[in-house]
Amino acid sequence: MQLLNIQTDIRNNAAYPYNNIALIISHNFKNKSRFELDTIYYHLTDEEGNRNEHGWSCLSPSSNRLKPIFVRDSGHYQIKIYHGMSDDLILGIHDIGIKIER
């Protein structure tokens, strides 16, 4: 059995029209034949609506951790990411990343 720590990162720019975003993370780490869902809420601005820009790129990075997950067997697993916003197409999201640590 192995403990996995999973971190998700998101970068957005000024074209993103909202102050936050909900990401739905689906994974089958606990049971290969069944997917579990976690919802992560990111606050992409401060209380005044200012984005958290770093450096020259005008991209605002945000990170969040899922609760630690125990994996019983080695093998091939899947992680799927969906957004939980009301719009189908969302402008201003530059990229989303996943970091998995043992």
PyMOL commands that set and color helices and strands:
alter all, ss='L'
color gray80, all
select strands_A, chain A and resi 2-12+20-27+36-43+60-65+69-71+79-83+93-101
alter strands_A, ss='S'
color yellow, strands_A
deselect
rebuild
show_as cartoon
